[in-house]
């Protein structure tokens, strides 16, 4: 699943970029420039991420973007639920 999301992210970034000649850092930090993209495009596009990624021992996958959103949403919900102001109406 992570492989698919990363590949789709790279593809979407390239498609939306139009005539932009430089990739954003969020994409370039994933690329393994030591690999020829004609030999192994997946390893080229995601190799740096794959080599550096560490799955925490208490988890079975890495899902940083959704995890960040979930943490932010939980904080918002906690503040809403802890707010004991009387409701009008």
N, C-alpha and C positions, 0 to 999 in steps of 0.2 A: 504494500500500500504506500509506504514512504517513497519507494522508488518511482511509482507512478506519479505521486504528487510532485516530487522534485522535477521529474521530466516534464510534466505538464506546466509547472511554474516557469521553467526555462523556455518552453515553447510559447507560452502566453506572453512572457516578457519580450521575446523576440518578435512576436506578431504585433503587439501593441506599440512597439518601439518605432515602427515606421522606418525612417531613414537615419535613425540614431546610430552612430558608429561605435559608441562605447557602451558596454553592458554595465548595469548598476553593480555596486559592490556586493549586494546580496546574492547576485548570480555568480560573479567572478570568484568569490571565495569558495564556491562549490566545484569549480573546474580544476581538473588535473591537466595542466598544460604539458606534462611530460608524455602524455598519450596522444597518438595521432588519431584525430576524430574519424578518419576513414577506416582505421583498424578496429577500434572499439569505441563507438560513440557514447555508449552509456558510461563507460569508465572515464572517458574524457569529460563528459558533462557533469558527472556526480562523483568522480573519483576522490577529489579532495575532501568532500563531505564524508564519503564512505570510510576513508582512512582515518579521519579525525573523530568521527561520531563514537560516543560511548553510551551504551544503553545502561541506565542505572540498574543495579542488581534487584531492586524491588519493583521494577517495571518490565514489561515485555516488549515495549516499543518506544520510539522517540516521536513525540508529537508536540513539538514546542509551540507552534502557532496556536493550536487549539487549547493547549494547556494554559498559555498566557491569557487567552480570552476567557477561559473557564475561571481562572483565579480572579480576574477583574470582575467578572459577573458575580462571583460569590461575594466579593467585597461590597459590591453595590447592593446586593440582596441583603447582606447582613446589616448594612447601614439603614436600609429601608425598614427591615424588621425590628431593629433595635430602637428606631425612632418611635417613641410613645406619644407623639403629639395627638391630641384629639382630632378626629376627622369631622369636618363640617358636612352637614346635610343629612 
